[in-house]
Amino acid sequence: MPKLAIIYSTKTGNTEKVANSILSVNEDAKYIDASDFKESDLDDITHVIIGFWIKAGKVNPEARKVIEKIKNKKVGVFMTLSSDPETENSKKVLNNSLELIENGNNEILESFVCQGRLNNKFLIAISKLNKSLRDINDDEMIDSAESSKEHPNKEDLEEAKKIFKNFIDR
């Protein structure tokens, strides 16, 4: 019988909000914070939905450790990041993340990218940098910070539910 685990890593609460939304339409799933993850959590699991936040354009280290343990599963992926999900940089980050997951001989069934509220301390630090020291990604983050304050919003959470509803049946 197929079994589902929803595993998430969160720093500011954005990814956890999305994970909770996904859990609401997959109530029989095992629900695991990545900080509490043990490899044995994957015993008897056939499907995994993994959620993570992005740090410096990559899967955060805590989630990366979990992803490296996921092998031969049917996988759904969701990530939160401060920039607009439609930017080229966001798409590149998603593709790199999917490649990492595919390295475990996993079959990716769904993916979802959600803009999340940018950590205010980080934004303040970047905005204080001399403009000549910033790179284009820093400027993109500053530009998208205003819109990120509203995310994840109700529409984002409903979209996540729609994408991952009854995930175990796939």
Beta strands, then each sheet from edge to edge (+ up, - down):
strand 1: 4-8
strand 2: 30-33
strand 3: 47-55
strand 4: 58-59
strand 5: 74-81
strand 6: 107-115
sheet 1: 2+ 1+ 3+ 4-
sheet 2: 2+ 1+ 3+ 5+ 6+
end
